[in-house]
Structures are given as C-alpha cells and as structure tokens.
Amino acid sequence: MQGPVQTIPQAFSRLKNQGFIRQLDAAQRLNLSEGELIAAHINQDTFWRALSQPDVSGVDLTGTPPKSESAEISAVEDLSALRLRPDWHALMGLLEPIGEVMALTRNASCVHEKIGIYQNATLTERVGVMASANIDLRAFYAKWTHGFAVSEMTTRGRQHSFQFFDMSGVAIHKIFLRENSDVQAYQRLAKHFADGSQQTGLYTENPVPKSPEQPDQQIDVQALHQAWAALRDTHDFFALLKSHGVSRVQALRLAQPKFVQRVHCAEVLRVLTAAAAREIPLMVFVGNHGMLQIHSGAIQKVSYSRPWLNVLDETFNLHLRIDHIDSAWIVKKPTVDGLVTSFEIFDAQGDAIAMLFGLRKPGQQELSAWRDLLDEIQETQQACAA
C-alpha cells in the first residue's frame, strides 16, 4: 500500500465493511505486513476505551455484530493497539492471572491453536519454555522484535489479545482472551509493559535469506549415516544437522532407507484420521523461527475441506493447507528408549510445516499403536511403488 501510515486505519475499515476479514488477509490486501497493520492503529486513548467494551467469548469469528456497538464504533476504533516494551520473557511469565486464553502459533501453511493457562515459564539460554497442562511452548526470543496489546471489533464483539512479530512484521505468536479470561489482569499487564514510545507505525527489515544447501556431493554421507545411527536423544538431531552442514530435508533425502522413507503428501490426512479413530495420542509440533507450539494428547474431530485439513477439538484446533505440502517423510531416530518415529511435512522451501509423533515421555518407549500406523503407511507406499 502506498501513502502515509495515517491512511491505513481507514483502508482497513473499508475492507471490514465489505465483510469479515482476518488481520493477515487484510494486511496482504493492503500490501503490508501484519505487524505494520497493527502498528498503524497504535492509539492509547482508543485502546483503553476499547477495554471498557464487551469482549468476545472465544475466537470463533462468525455470527453477526451487536447492532448497538457496530453502529457506534468509529473507523479508527475498529482496531486499536498499544506498543509493548521488549521484555518478552517477563511478560510471558506473568500471564497466568489472566486465566484461560487461546494460544496461536502459525507458519505460512499451518495454524496451531491451544486453549489453556500460561504457567511454569522458564528461560534457558534465551529459549523460553512454557510447560503447563495445555500450553506447551518453546519461544526463541532472539527473533521477537515487536509486541502489541490489541483490541479489535469482530463480528462477535471486542477481542483483546497480545500479539508478537519478527523484524519483518510477520506474526510469531498471539494470545487471545476468552469469555472466562480476567480482563483486568490483562489490562494491568498491558499498562505494566506499555512502551514509553507509542508512535504510530512500524519500521521493518527484510528477512535474512536462507543459506543455500550445500551440494549433495560435498556432504560426507557416510559420516552422516554413522552419526544418525549413533543418536541417543531426538533433541540431538538439530546438532547433527548443524555439524554436518545439511538442511533437515537434505538430511532426510540422504539418510539410510531403514531410518527414512518419503511418502505421499496426502498421507497426513490418513495419519490424523487414523489416529483419531484408533484413539492414538499424539504430539503435534507446529512452529516458525520464533516459536514452537505443541499439542500433546488425543485428537477427535478431523475434517477436510479442500485445501484445509482441520482438527476441531474442544481445546485444540489445527488448520493445515495440504496443497502447500511439498514433501512428507516417515523418520526414525535411535534413542536410549528405542526408535522414535515421526511423520514430518515440509513446504517447497524446505521449511517444516508440522511434525507428528506418538505421545511419549523420556524414559518411555514409543507407542506401539503409533509405530504400527506408520508401518502400515510405509507398506502401502512400498506396494504402490512395486
């Protein structure tokens, strides 16, 4: 979008008047990053005024707006924001008094939503860990650049949230209040972490380009195979990639067949559907370069509406674009507890879209039902290739 930042709120309001539109879609329509859209609505007066209005019961943005409110909200108040100072771990560690919220982490191809309470925040080597009953996160704060407290008029009333973005204005993580959330606790946190500067607008930088893969012929494949076979913990896999100078997809491509098999991209639908039908508890990892969000437990309601594959459970939602999957792999890693098997999907750029594991804890062997399911998929793949 061309023109001064002051014109963005009116342009956003015009889009909303045409029908329901999410922030990300609106930002793309206006040729903005999502962070730039939010920052164009920084206004302390309207933000605090918005907190006095009814908030939303959840984030299912369907239905019709209350007539008494929709007629009175000005264009600027469709969305209002407060800039937060970059003390991210401290803020995350003080979220518990707000109570039940919805945590949202996404990448370009998948959205992961969990309902729960933020508890037990710790910080180790600049990685923030949130390990509560339902909210399980790994935050890489070095990638967090901008944060806002946000209030938006939606089709169901006011929605309050905290939203965090990288240096390019791309969303890293969002926290949405729900009907049982403590709005006063949210307000106290917003006041405490409000930045001293509330200037409208956002300075963004272009993302750092990914380093190109080394040519396969430059990789010591034998050493890679030996290191893979010597793994004793799945957490050591990242170090293996780094030490051998390979990307994750390149490592999968060069791995021994006994540890890795490429399968059809659509098998992700079979995996989730079968896991739900057989009541196999899963670990579902979805992330971006600033956050990893994890669901642990059973899934129940799986649906497919092209191109979206969805899990629509009470406290866990997953929205995955199957058409974005470029490759899918069944991956086995040795550990001290035996082989650990995962189903991993990637986009055309080699970025991870999602990773699925059978639910397990350190010291436990992998669920046999999970391994049996992936063995069935491998057998089907091999039969089709024969």
N, C-alpha and C positions, 0 to 999 in steps of 0.2 A: 504494500500500500504506500502510495506517495502522499506527502503532506505532513503537517506538524502533528505531534502526538496528541494535541488537543482535539483533533478531529476523530480520533479512534473511538471514544465512547459513543458518539452519535452514529458512527458507521456500524458499530456493534449492535446498538439498539435497533437500527433499521433491519439488520439481519434477524434479530429476535422477533421483531414484529411480523416477519414473514412466516414464522412458525418455529417450533422448538429446534434449537441448535446447540450443540455442546461447545464448550470453550475451544477445544482443539480444532474442531471443524470451522468455527468462526474465525479463528486466527489464520488458518490456512486460506480461507476465502479472502481474507484481508491482506494476504502476503506478509504475515507476521509470525514470529514465534509465539507460543502460548504465553511465555513469560512477558513478552512485550505487550501483549493484550492486557494481561493483569496489571502490569506496571503503569499502563496508561490510565488506569482507574484508581490510582492512589489518591485518596481524599479522606483525611482524618475525620472531618465533620460528618460526611455521609456514612463512613464506616461505623462510627459509634452510634449514629442514629439508626442504622440498619439493625444493630444488635437489640434494639428495643422492639423489633417487629417479630412476629411468629416465625419460628424456624421449622425445618422440614422433618417429617418422620421418615428418615432413611434417605436414600439417594435414587430411588426409582422415579425418574423424571417423566412420569406420564400423568395423564389426567388434565384437568383444567385449572387455571389460576383462580384464586379467590377474587371475585369481581371488585370488592371494596378496596383491595390492595392494588390490583393491577391497574386500576384507573388512576391511582394517585402517585405511583412511582415514576419519578422523572427519568429521562434518558440516562443521566449520569448515575442514578441510583440503581439501574439495572444490575450494575456490578460495582462494588467498591472494595478497596484494598488498603492494607496497612503494611508498609515495608518492615521486615524484621531484621534485627541485627544478627550477624552470622555466628551465633553461639549455638550451633545446631545440636550438639550432644546434650548440653544443659537443657535445652527446650524439650528434646525427646525424653529426657529423664524426668520431666515434671508433668507429663501428660496424664498420668494415672487418675488424678482427681476429676478429670473431665468425664471419666466413666466410659461406657460403651460407645465406640466410634467405628467407622469403616476405614480401613487402610487400603490404599490403592497404589499399586506399582505396575507400570506397563513399559513395554518397548514398542517398536513400530508395528508389531504383529500380534501382540498378546496383552490382555489386561487381566490382572490378578487382584481380586477384592476379598478382603477378610474382615469379618466383624468380630470385635473383641475389645479388650482393655490393654493399653500400653503399660507394661510392667517390667521390672527387672532389667533396666537399661545398664549396660556396662560398656566400657571403652577399652580396647586393646589395640595398640599400635595403629591408632587412627581409624580403626574399624569399630563402629558401634554395633553392639549386639542387643537385640530386644527379644527376650525369650520368655514370653508369657504363654498362657494356655492356648490362645488362639492367634496372637500376634507374634510372629516369628520372623525377625528381620536381620539383615546384615547391611549396615549403612557404611558406605565408603565416602566419608565426609570431605575428602580432598576434592571431590567432583561437585560438591554442593556450593553454589555461588549466590543464589538469590532465594529469599523466602518471603512469604506474604501470609498475613491473615486475610481471608477473603470472605466477602458476603455477597451472594448473588440471588436475585429474584428468579425463581424457577417456576415451572408450571404447577408446583405444589406449595409455593410459599418461599420463605427465605431459607437459603442453605449456607451454613457457616463452615469454614474449613481452614486448615493450614496447607499451603502448597509450596513446594520446593523445586528449584530449577537449576540447571547447569549454566555454564558461562554463555551458552548459545540460546538460552531461554527455553530449552527442552525440559519437559517435566521429568523429575526424578521420583518424587513421592508426594502423595496427597493424603490428608486425614480429614474425613468428613464427619461432622457431628450428626447424631441420630436423635430420635424423639426422646430417648432417656438420657441424653448427654447433659452435663451440667454447663449451661451457657455462661453462668457467672464465673466458673473456673476457667473456661475458655477466654472470657474477657480479661480476667486477671493475668493470664499468660500473655495475651496479646499486648496488654499495657506494659508488662514487665520486659518483654523482648522487643518492643517497638524501637525501631532505629531512630537515632537522633535526626537523620535527614529523611524527610518524606517527599522528596522531589519526585514529580511525576516523570515517568519514562524509564527506560532501561538501556544501559549500554551492554551490548552483546558482542561476543567474539566468535569467529568461525570455529567450528570443531576441528581438533587436530586430526589430520588424515591418518588412517590406519597404516601401519607399516606393511609393505607388501610381503607376502610369503617368500621364503627362500625357495629356489627351485628344488624339486624333489631330489635331484641328483647330488645336491650339496648336503643332504641330510645323511647322517650316519644311521641308516635304518637298523643295522644290526644292534648298535648301542641303544637305540630307541626301544627295540624289542626286548633287550635284556633289562632295561630299566623298568619297562612296563611289567614284565613278569616278576620283578623284584618288589613291586608295590606292596605296602603293608597297611596303607590307610588311604581312603578315597581323597582325603584332603591333601595328599601329597601329589595329586595329579597336576595341579597348576604348576608346582615347582618342576615337575618332569617336563612339561611343555616349555617352560622358560629355559631350562638348562639345555634342551636340545634344539632350541630356536625354531619351534614349529607352532603353527596355529592349532587350535583344537580340531578343526575339520581336517587339516593336513595330517595330524596325528592319527585320526580315525581312518583316514584313507590309506595310511602307510602301515597300520597295525597288522598284527597277525590275525588271520581269519578266526582262530579259536577265541579271540577276545572281541572282535568287532565284526558285525555284518550290517551292510546297508540294506534297508528295506524300503518298500513303497511309502511315499509321504502320507498317503491316506490311512496308513495303519494306525496313526494316532487316534482316529475315530474308533477303531476296533479295540485299542488298548483301553481307552476310557470307558467305552460301553461295557466291555467285558469286566473291567474292574468294578464297575457299579453293580452289574448283575451278580457277580460272584462275591461281592462284599469284601474285596481285597483292599485294605487300607493303603493309601499312597502317601508319598511325599511329592508335592508338585512345586518345582522351583521356577520362578519367573523373575527376571531382573533386567536391569540396564547397568550402565557403568557406574551409577551412584547408589544403587540399592538392589538387594536380593530379597524377595519375599517368598515365604514358604508356607504351604498348606500341608498339614500332617493329619491324616485320618481318612475315613471312608468318604466316598462320593456317592451320590444317589441319582440325581436327575441330570442326564446327559441328553442334549438335543443338538440337532444340526440344521441350520438354516443358511444355505449357501450364501456367502462363503464362510459364515461364522460357525465354529464348533463351540458349544457352550456347556458349562456345568452351572446349574442354577439351584444350589442348595441354600439352606437357611442362613448359614454363616460363611459360605464360600461360594464365590462366583468366579468363573473363568470364561474369558471370551477370546477365542483363538481363530485367526484367519488362516484357514487351511491353504488358500491359494498363495500365501506368502512362503510356504514351506518349500525349500529347495532341496533339502536332503534330510533323511531320517535314518537313525542308526540304533542298533541294539549293541550296547557296550558293556563289557565285563572287565572289572578291575579286581585283582587279588588284594585281599586284606588279611589281617590276622584272624578274622572271623569267617574266612572263606570268601568266595567270589561275591561281589556286589554288582548287580545288573541294573542298567538304566536304559531308558528309551529317550533319545535326545534328538531334537529337531532344530534345524538351522535355516536361516534365510540365504538369499543369493550372495550376500556379502560375507557369509561365514559367521554371522552373529547368532548366538544362541537365542532361540525363541522361547523354548521351555525344555525342562528336563524332568522326567518322571522316574521315581524309584519306588520300590516297595517299602512300606514303613518299617523302620528298624532303628535300634539304638546301638551305640558302640557296645561291643561285648556280646551282641546277638547275631545269630546267623540270619541270612536273608530269608524272607517268607517263601516257602516252597510254592505257594499258590501264585505268587508274582513271577517266580522263575519259570513255572510251568506255562504261564500265559505267554511270556516272551519266547519260550522254546517253541510253542505252537506257531507263533508268527514266523519264527525262523524256518521251521519245517515247511510252512506254506510257501514262503519265499523261495526256498530251495526247490520245492516241487514245481513251482511255476517256471523256474529258470532251467529245469531239466528238459 
